[in-house]
């Protein structure tokens, strides 16, 4: 009997929709992060400060760090990451934003297996549940 070979590499896709309640606070935090980054070249620092000042989505992209997200996970090493931020029109009641769009009616994905998606759905009081 043989064991099927599986790849040791995993692509983890995460999509977040955030509501920016205080754009100035986000921008200030991003500017502090850029200022404190001693490894960033001066020319890049000027460009980064301009970008985060003009766009809260850019500011968030400077504050979110995938390396910190998986840094404490035992047995894995982050080899490559890319991320960006963009402002969007969001209507939580629109079917366009249905998180289960890849699942059939029986809760299984297109491949017939259940999805491994983990979602946090927040209540109005700030509490959330993982489902």
Secondary structure per residue as TSV (DSSP state, phi and psi in degrees):
chain	resnum	aa	ss	phi	psi
A	1	X	-	360.0	138.8
A	2	X	-	-115.2	151.5
A	3	X	-	-95.5	129.7
A	4	X	-	-64.7	141.2
A	5	X	-	-78.7	136.5
A	6	X	-	-123.8	150.9
A	7	X	-	-72.4	146.2
A	8	X	S	-84.3	-5.5
A	9	X	-	-102.1	137.0
A	10	X	-	-129.4	132.8
A	11	X	-	-99.0	116.9
A	12	X	-	-101.8	118.1
A	13	X	-	-105.8	128.4
A	14	X	-	-130.2	129.9
A	15	X	-	-122.3	126.4
A	16	X	-	-118.4	141.5
A	17	X	-	-117.2	117.1
A	18	X	-	-112.9	144.4
A	19	X	-	-100.5	120.1
A	20	X	-	-86.2	108.8
A	21	X	S	-89.9	-23.9
A	22	X	-	-140.8	87.1
A	23	X	H	-60.6	-35.4
A	24	X	H	-63.9	-40.7
A	25	X	H	-64.4	-40.4
A	26	X	H	-64.6	-45.5
A	27	X	H	-62.2	-44.9
A	28	X	H	-61.6	-41.6
A	29	X	H	-64.2	-40.9
A	30	X	H	-66.3	-40.8
A	31	X	H	-62.9	-39.8
A	32	X	H	-62.7	-43.6
A	33	X	H	-60.9	-43.6
A	34	X	H	-65.6	-44.2
A	35	X	H	-61.6	-38.5
A	36	X	H	-79.9	-10.1
A	37	X	-	-80.9	96.8
A	38	X	T	-69.9	-16.9
A	39	X	T	-87.1	-11.0
A	40	X	S	-80.2	126.7
A	41	X	-	-61.8	151.4
A	42	X	H	-57.7	-43.2
A	43	X	H	-63.9	-40.9
A	44	X	H	-67.2	-36.1
A	45	X	H	-61.5	-43.2
A	46	X	H	-61.5	-46.8
A	47	X	H	-62.8	-43.8
A	48	X	H	-63.6	-43.3
A	49	X	H	-62.4	-40.5
A	50	X	H	-63.7	-44.4
A	51	X	H	-63.8	-45.2
A	52	X	H	-73.7	-25.0
A	53	X	H	-71.7	-33.4
A	54	X	H	-85.0	-21.9
A	55	X	-	-146.7	118.8
A	56	X	H	-63.3	-30.6
A	57	X	H	-65.4	-40.0
A	58	X	H	-64.8	-39.8
A	59	X	H	-60.8	-43.8
A	60	X	H	-62.2	-39.3
A	61	X	H	-62.4	-32.1
A	62	X	H	-75.1	-23.6
A	63	X	H	-89.9	-25.5
A	64	X	-	-88.2	128.1
A	65	X	-	-127.8	107.1
A	66	X	H	-58.8	-28.0
A	67	X	H	-63.4	-36.0
A	68	X	H	-73.2	-31.8
A	69	X	H	-63.0	-42.5
A	70	X	H	-107.8	1.6
A	71	X	T	-59.4	-30.5
A	72	X	T	-95.5	0.1
A	73	X	-	-77.6	120.8
A	74	X	T	-71.0	141.9
A	75	X	T	83.3	7.2
A	76	X	-	-129.7	154.4
A	77	X	-	-132.5	127.5
A	78	X	-	-74.9	117.6
A	79	X	-	-96.1	-33.3
A	80	X	-	-154.4	143.4
A	81	X	-	-148.7	146.2
A	82	X	-	-144.6	143.3
A	83	X	-	-158.3	158.3
A	84	X	-	-154.1	168.3
A	85	X	-	-127.4	147.2
A	86	X	-	-149.9	145.6
A	87	X	-	-79.2	140.1
A	88	X	-	-133.9	161.3
A	89	X	-	-90.9	122.0
A	90	X	-	-123.6	125.3
A	91	X	-	-128.1	104.5
A	92	X	T	-61.3	-18.3
A	93	X	T	-89.8	-7.7
A	94	X	S	-76.8	137.2
A	95	X	G	-61.8	-20.3
A	96	X	G	-59.2	-27.8
A	97	X	G	-101.2	17.2
A	98	X	-	-69.0	117.1
A	99	X	T	-70.2	-17.4
A	100	X	T	-97.9	25.1
A	101	X	T	-63.3	-23.1
A	102	X	T	-90.7	0.5
A	103	X	B	-99.3	147.1
A	104	X	-	-76.9	177.2
A	105	X	T	-61.3	-26.8
A	106	X	T	-86.0	7.4
A	107	X	S	85.3	7.4
A	108	X	B	-103.2	149.7
A	109	X	B	-72.4	179.9
A	110	X	T	-61.7	-26.0
A	111	X	T	-86.6	3.7
A	112	X	S	88.0	-2.4
A	113	X	S	-107.4	154.2
A	114	X	B	-65.5	150.1
A	115	X	-	-75.6	150.1
A	116	X	-	-99.7	22.5
A	117	X	-	-71.4	141.8
A	118	X	-	-124.0	126.9
A	119	X	-	-124.9	149.7
A	120	X	E	-113.6	119.1
A	121	X	E	-110.1	116.6
A	122	X	E	-88.3	142.6
A	123	X	-	-89.4	168.3
A	124	X	T	-62.4	-26.5
A	125	X	T	-82.6	4.8
A	126	X	S	94.9	-11.5
A	127	X	-	-75.4	155.2
A	128	X	E	-139.9	164.4
A	129	X	E	-134.5	147.0
A	130	X	E	-97.0	130.4
A	131	X	-	-140.2	360.0
